[in-house]
Each structure stands twice: as C-alpha cells, then as structure tokens.
Amino acid sequence: MFYTYILKSKKDGNIYTGTTKDLRKRLVQHNKGLSTYTKNRGPFEIIYYEACLIEEKARSRELFLKSGMGKRYLKNRLGASYL
C-alpha cells in the first residue's frame, strides 16, 4: 500500500502533505526532524490519510490535495478547525 497523508504541526499549526509506503515510519522521521521540509517544525500528528494500491495514484492524490480544489475538499471533509 501507498499512503497520502496530511500532517499538522503541533508547534505552529501548519499543514504538510506527503506520500509514503510506510506511514508509521514516515511520521517518526518527521517527528525526529529527518525530513527537509518539516525539520524543526514538529511534533506532528496525522490528521488525514488515504491508502492506494498504486504509487502513481497516491502521488497524484497528493498533488490534488495540495491544490485549491483539494484544500476545499479537505476543509469539507475534516472541518475548518483541522486546517
């Protein structure tokens, strides 16, 4: 399985979107500061994820969730308090 995930920083409240094959391991990496884009912004919590069988589909979904339409989708799905 491949996962598209949304993280929320407990430090500054910012949202980060990514794709991985191992969701638990990736969260640990983010929280340890091992990711370039989220370094020094943790700790993080997963607020949303989706599973796909094909990596290409998960990456496509990541790009969608980063778009304006994708952000509106998440706002409707999760509620404004999460974003």
N, C-alpha and C positions, 0 to 999 in steps of 0.2 A: 504494500500500500504506500501511497504517497500522500502527504498531508499539506494542505494550505492552511496556514494558521494566522491568527491575529493576536498579538501580544499587547498588553497595556503596561506601561511603566508605572510602578507604584511610587517612583520618585518624582516624576514630572507630569504624569498623566498622558504622555504621548503614546500614539498607536503605531505599531510596526507590523508589517505583513510579510510573510515568507513562505517558503516551501521546503519540505524535508521528507526524508524516508523514515526517520526515527524521531518522532515528536518529543518524547521524553528526554532523549539525549540532547536534542537541539535546545530545549528550554534550559537545561543545565548549562549548556555552552553560553547562552545569552546571559544567564544569571551570574556566571563566573567572569563575564567580560571578555569572552573569547571571540565574539563577533564584532567585526569592524564597525558596522552600522549602529550597534546598540551598546558599544563599550562605554562604561561609566554612566549608564542611564538606568541600570537595574536597581532593585529587583523587578522582575516581570511576572505577570500572571497571564495565562492563556484565557482569553475571553471568548474565542470562537475558533473552530477548526472544521474542516471538511476532509473527507478521505476520497481518494481516487485510485483506480487500478493502474492508470497510465500516467507516467511522469509529465508528459506533454500536456495532458488535461489539467493537472494540478498547477502547472506553471501558467497556463492560460487563465485559470481561475484566479491566481494571484494577481495577474495583470488587471483582470476585470475588477477585483476588489479594491485595487489602488486607484481606479478611475472614478470619475464623478458619479456615474451610474452605480458603480459598486459601493461607493460610500453611502449613497442613498439607500441601497439595498440593505446594507448593514445597519443603518440607522433605523430602518423599518423593522428589521429582524430582531435587533438587540435592544432597541430603545435609545433615546438620546443620551441617557445617563452613562452608557458604556463608551460613547465616543466623544 
